[in-house]
């Protein structure tokens, strides 16, 4: 028998807490429902060895990461390999020791060693992961805890590996799509700086000799003035640009700025559509993975809210949580959310009615990922001609500004003859 702590609400929304001595989590959930309550949190009490042993107590705090973090790709490979080892019947501790021996990343090797030590000292896998908050997210820890409670650790690890691989895949596609525009803009900025600092000032001295006592065209004077300001105050201009960037970074990390920026990302033209689909895919895949792993729905919504990555989406998840807590459904807040298509609410409603909500959420996530892929491809195709036109306008304007004085000289016979003399 094990002791489980629970938090639940009744039909009227009143909270209650308590503990049960049952065999496993499923029995605890059944007992809670028999009492007419709706569970929001069910977890085992901390095992005695993990609370009393000095070694385990020290390990729970984790060691500082001194040599950098663990890359998501390496963590994904670790999760997939551990799921495979557990799935073929290898004991967890032995599997951790084996992965520790073959780990190439020094930080990951150290983390696996601490996890194995915690497990060997009597702690659970989820407790060992929770002691490494810089490496394992709350989502990861709670999924592993659910797998331990339900006796399906291998399945949960496999789900987590699938989740991480999907996230890496879509992130890689976006990075690859943005590489070309970023490279072009960098080269364009370098060329523009070279023109303003070195090339245009050379033309100015030539024009002043060819146009004695006569004013140059206004457009040419404007370009020359910009070039002179940029050249004479290069450090000041660079400091102003850096200052604006740092000021913007500070603003979007304030409460008001973060809300404004997150809202703007969802409504901006073209890019906003991609951000909305990314948020939908992340939310539905995370929630579907948690529910499919046996995490209670209110606890799962709290976890998803913390990992949403967008204040506006987090607010929507809070409304969903409150609606479910009061006895409502997931579908109604989805329908009321303006940032997601109305069709999503209908699909969630069907999933709730058929008892296949996790599968329906994963289907929504897969569809959203495909739409993100198509949208990024279309956006990249649109960016290329836009950037070409932008560069043509900038460079063309500079060329025109440099040719206008030449046209003035050619069209004025007096200036031409003076130049010959």
C-alpha positions in Angstrom: 0.0 0.0 0.0 1.1 3.6 -0.7 0.0 6.9 0.6 -1.3 9.4 -1.9 -2.1 13.1 -1.3 -4.9 14.6 -3.3 -6.6 17.9 -4.0 -10.1 17.9 -5.4 -13.2 20.0 -5.9 -16.9 19.0 -5.5 -19.8 19.9 -7.9 -20.1 23.3 -6.2 -16.5 24.2 -6.8 -15.4 23.8 -3.1 -11.8 22.6 -2.6 -10.8 19.7 -0.4 -7.5 18.0 0.4 -6.6 14.7 2.0 -4.7 11.4 1.8 -5.5 7.8 0.8 -3.7 4.5 1.5 -4.2 2.7 -1.8 -2.3 0.4 -4.1 -1.7 2.8 -7.0 -2.9 6.1 -8.6 -5.7 4.5 -10.5 -7.2 3.2 -7.2 -6.8 6.7 -5.7 -8.6 8.3 -8.6 -11.4 5.7 -8.3 -11.8 6.3 -4.5 -11.9 10.1 -5.0 -14.6 9.8 -7.7 -16.6 7.6 -5.4 -16.6 10.4 -2.9 -18.3 12.6 -5.5 -15.2 14.7 -6.0 -13.3 15.8 -9.1 -9.5 15.3 -8.6 -7.2 18.2 -9.5 -3.9 16.8 -8.1 -3.0 13.2 -7.1 0.6 12.4 -6.1 2.4 10.0 -3.7 3.9 11.3 -0.5 7.7 11.6 -0.7 9.4 8.3 0.0 11.1 8.2 3.4 14.6 7.5 2.2 14.5 10.5 -0.2 13.5 12.8 2.7 15.8 11.4 5.5 19.0 10.3 3.9 21.6 13.1 3.8 22.9 11.9 0.4 19.5 12.1 -1.2 18.8 15.5 0.5 21.9 17.0 -1.0 21.2 15.6 -4.4 17.7 17.0 -4.6 19.1 20.5 -4.8 21.2 19.6 -7.8 24.7 20.8 -8.7 25.3 24.0 -10.5 25.7 23.8 -14.3 29.2 25.2 -14.7 30.0 24.2 -18.3 26.8 25.3 -20.1 23.5 23.6 -20.6 22.3 20.5 -22.3 21.2 21.1 -25.9 17.6 20.0 -26.7 18.8 17.6 -29.4 21.1 15.8 -26.8 18.3 15.6 -24.3 15.9 14.2 -26.9 18.4 11.5 -27.8 18.8 10.6 -24.1 15.0 10.4 -23.6 14.6 8.2 -26.7 17.4 5.9 -25.6 16.1 5.6 -22.1 12.6 4.8 -23.3 14.1 2.0 -25.5 16.1 0.5 -22.7 13.2 0.6 -20.2 10.9 -0.8 -23.0 13.1 -3.9 -23.5 13.0 -4.7 -19.8 16.3 -3.2 -18.5 16.1 -1.9 -14.9 16.0 1.9 -14.8 19.2 2.3 -12.7 21.1 0.0 -15.0 19.8 1.9 -18.1 20.9 5.2 -16.5 24.4 3.8 -15.8 24.7 2.6 -19.4 23.7 5.9 -20.8 26.1 7.6 -18.5 29.0 5.6 -19.9 28.2 6.4 -23.5 27.3 10.1 -23.1 29.5 12.4 -25.1 28.3 15.7 -23.6 30.1 16.5 -20.4 27.2 18.3 -18.8 24.7 15.6 -19.7 27.1 12.9 -18.4 27.2 14.8 -15.1 23.4 15.2 -15.0 22.8 11.5 -15.7 25.3 10.6 -13.0 23.3 12.6 -10.4 20.0 11.2 -11.5 21.4 7.7 -11.2 22.8 8.5 -7.7 19.4 9.8 -6.6 17.6 6.8 -7.9 20.1 4.5 -6.2 19.6 6.3 -2.9 15.9 5.5 -2.9 14.4 8.5 -4.7 12.1 8.3 -7.7 13.0 9.2 -11.3 10.8 12.3 -11.2 12.3 13.5 -8.0 15.8 13.1 -9.5 14.7 15.1 -12.6 13.1 17.8 -10.5 16.5 18.3 -8.8 17.8 19.5 -12.2 15.5 22.4 -13.1 18.0 23.9 -15.5 17.9 20.8 -17.7 14.4 19.2 -17.2 11.3 21.4 -17.6 8.2 21.0 -15.4 6.5 19.4 -18.3 9.2 16.7 -18.5 9.1 16.1 -14.7 5.3 15.8 -14.5 5.1 13.4 -17.4 7.7 11.1 -15.8 5.9 11.4 -12.5 2.6 10.3 -14.2 4.4 7.4 -15.9 5.8 6.2 -12.5 2.4 6.4 -10.9 0.6 4.6 -13.7 3.4 2.0 -14.3 3.9 3.2 -17.9 7.2 4.9 -17.7 8.4 3.5 -21.0 5.3 4.8 -22.8 5.6 8.2 -21.2 9.3 8.5 -22.1 8.5 7.6 -25.7 5.7 10.2 -25.8 8.1 12.8 -24.4 10.7 11.9 -27.0 8.1 12.2 -29.8 7.1 15.6 -28.4 10.6 16.9 -28.2 11.4 15.6 -31.7 8.4 17.3 -33.1 9.4 20.6 -31.4 13.0 20.3 -32.7 11.7 19.6 -36.2 9.5 22.6 -36.5 12.1 24.8 -34.9 14.7 23.6 -37.3 12.4 24.3 -40.3 11.8 27.9 -39.1 15.5 28.4 -38.5 16.4 27.1 -42.0 13.7 29.3 -43.6 14.9 32.4 -41.8 18.6 31.8 -42.5 18.5 33.1 -46.1 16.7 36.4 -45.3 18.9 36.9 -42.3 22.1 36.4 -44.4 20.9 38.7 -47.2 20.0 41.4 -44.6 23.4 41.1 -43.0 25.2 41.4 -46.3 23.0 44.3 -47.4 23.8 46.1 -44.1 27.5 45.6 -44.6 27.4 46.9 -48.2 25.3 49.9 -47.2 27.7 50.7 -44.4 30.6 50.5 -46.8 28.8 52.9 -49.3 28.0 55.4 -46.6 31.4 55.4 -44.9 33.8 55.1 -47.8 32.3 55.4 -51.3 29.9 58.3 -51.0 32.4 60.7 -49.4 34.7 60.2 -52.4 31.9 61.3 -54.7 31.3 64.4 -52.6 34.9 65.7 -53.1 34.6 65.1 -56.9 31.2 66.9 -57.1 32.5 69.9 -55.2 35.3 70.3 -57.7 33.0 70.0 -60.7 30.3 72.3 -59.4 32.1 75.3 -58.1 29.7 77.8 -56.5 26.6 75.9 -57.6 24.4 73.8 -55.3 24.0 70.1 -55.9 20.5 68.6 -56.2 18.5 68.3 -53.0 18.3 64.5 -53.1 22.1 64.3 -53.5 22.6 66.7 -50.6 20.3 64.6 -48.4 22.2 61.4 -49.2 25.6 63.1 -48.6 24.3 64.5 -45.3 23.3 61.0 -44.2 26.7 59.7 -45.2 28.5 62.5 -43.4 26.5 62.0 -40.2 27.0 58.2 -40.4 30.8 58.6 -41.0 31.5 61.4 -38.5 29.4 59.9 -35.7 29.7 56.2 -36.4 30.2 55.3 -32.7 27.3 57.5 -31.7 25.0 55.9 -34.3 26.1 52.4 -33.3 25.5 53.2 -29.7 22.1 54.6 -30.5 21.2 51.4 -32.4 22.4 49.2 -29.5 20.6 51.4 -27.0 17.3 51.1 -28.9 17.7 47.4 -29.1 18.5 47.1 -25.4 15.7 49.4 -24.5 13.3 47.3 -26.6 14.5 44.2 -24.8 14.0 45.8 -21.5 10.5 46.9 -22.4 9.3 43.5 -23.6 10.5 42.0 -20.3 8.3 44.2 -18.3 4.7 43.1 -17.5 3.1 45.6 -19.8 5.7 45.2 -22.6 5.5 41.5 -22.5 1.7 41.5 -22.9 1.9 44.1 -25.7 4.6 42.2 -27.6 3.0 38.8 -27.2 -0.3 40.3 -28.5 1.4 42.0 -31.4 3.1 38.8 -32.4 -0.3 37.1 -32.7 -1.9 39.9 -34.8 0.9 41.1 -37.0 0.4 40.5 -40.8 1.7 37.2 -42.2 4.0 36.4 -39.3 1.1 36.6 -36.8 -0.6 33.7 -38.6 2.5 31.5 -38.1 2.7 32.5 -34.4 -0.9 31.6 -33.8 -0.5 28.2 -35.4 2.7 27.6 -33.5 1.0 28.5 -30.2 -1.9 26.2 -31.0 0.4 23.3 -32.0 2.5 23.7 -28.8 -0.6 24.0 -26.5 -2.5 21.1 -28.0 0.5 18.8 -28.3 1.6 19.5 -24.7 -1.9 19.1 -23.2 -2.6 16.0 -25.3 0.7 14.4 -24.2 0.0 15.1 -20.6 -3.5 13.8 -20.7 -2.4 10.7 -22.6 0.2 10.1 -19.9 -2.4 10.1 -17.1 -1.9 13.6 -15.7 -5.2 15.0 -14.2 -6.7 17.6 -16.5 -6.5 20.6 -14.1 -2.9 19.8 -13.2 -2.1 19.4 -16.9 -3.6 22.8 -17.7 -1.5 24.4 -15.0 1.6 22.9 -16.4 0.7 23.9 -20.0 0.0 27.5 -18.8 3.5 27.7 -17.4 5.1 26.4 -20.6 2.9 28.3 -23.1 5.6 30.9 -23.9 3.0 33.6 -24.6 1.1 35.8 -22.1 -2.0 36.0 -24.2 -2.2 32.2 -24.7 -1.5 31.7 -20.9 -4.5 33.9 -20.2 -6.7 31.8 -22.4 -5.5 28.6 -20.7 -6.3 30.2 -17.3 -9.9 30.7 -18.5 -10.1 27.1 -19.7 -8.8 26.0 -16.4 -11.4 28.0 -14.5 -14.2 26.8 -16.8 -13.2 23.1 -16.3 -12.8 23.7 -12.5 -16.4 25.0 -12.4 -17.7 21.9 -14.2 -17.6 23.2 -17.7 -15.9 21.9 -20.8 -12.7 22.6 -22.7 -14.6 23.4 -25.9 -16.5 26.5 -24.8 -13.4 28.6 -24.0 -11.8 27.4 -27.2 -14.8 28.7 -29.2 -14.6 32.1 -27.4 -10.9 32.5 -28.1 -10.4 34.8 -31.0 -6.8 33.8 -31.6 -7.7 30.2 -32.7 -10.0 29.1 -35.5 -13.6 28.3 -34.5 -13.2 24.8 -35.9 -10.8 23.9 -33.1 -13.6 24.3 -30.5 -15.7 21.8 -32.5 -12.9 19.3 -32.7 -12.2 19.5 -29.0 -15.9 19.1 -28.3 -16.0 15.9 -30.3 -12.9 14.6 -28.5 -14.6 15.3 -25.1 -17.8 13.6 -26.1 -16.1 10.5 -27.6 -13.6 10.2 -24.7 -10.7 10.5 -27.1 -9.6 14.0 -26.2 -5.8 13.3 -26.1 -5.9 11.8 -29.6 -8.0 14.7 -30.9 -5.6 17.2 -29.4 -2.6 15.4 -31.0 -4.4 15.5 -34.4 -5.0 19.2 -34.0 -1.3 19.6 -33.2 -0.2 17.5 -36.2 -2.5 19.6 -38.5 -1.2 22.8 -37.0 2.4 21.7 -37.5 1.7 21.0 -41.2 0.1 24.4 -41.6 3.1 26.1 -39.9 5.4 24.3 -42.4 3.3 25.5 -45.3 3.0 29.0 -43.9 6.8 29.3 -43.3 7.4 28.1 -46.9 5.0 30.7 -48.3 6.4 33.4 -46.1 9.9 32.6 -47.2 8.8 32.7 -50.8 7.2 36.1 -50.2 10.2 37.5 -48.3 12.6 36.9 -51.2 11.0 39.3 -53.7 10.2 41.8 -51.0 13.9 41.9 -49.9 15.1 42.2 -53.5 12.7 45.1 -54.1 13.9 46.7 -50.8 17.5 46.4 -51.7 16.9 47.6 -55.2 15.2 50.7 -53.9 18.0 51.5 -51.4 20.9 50.9 -53.7 19.0 52.5 -56.6 18.4 55.6 -54.6 22.1 56.0 -53.8 23.0 55.4 -57.4 20.5 58.0 -58.6 21.7 60.5 -56.0 25.2 60.1 -57.3 24.2 60.5 -60.9 22.1 63.6 -60.5 25.1 66.0 -60.2 26.6 64.3 -63.3 23.4 65.0 -65.2 23.5 68.6 -64.1 27.1 68.9 -65.3 26.3 67.4 -68.7 23.2 69.5 -69.2 25.1 72.7 -68.3 27.5 73.7 -71.1 29.2 76.3 -69.0 30.1 73.8 -66.3 31.4 71.4 -69.0 33.6 74.0 -70.6 34.8 75.2 -67.2 35.8 71.6 -66.4 37.8 71.4 -69.7 39.7 74.6 -69.1 
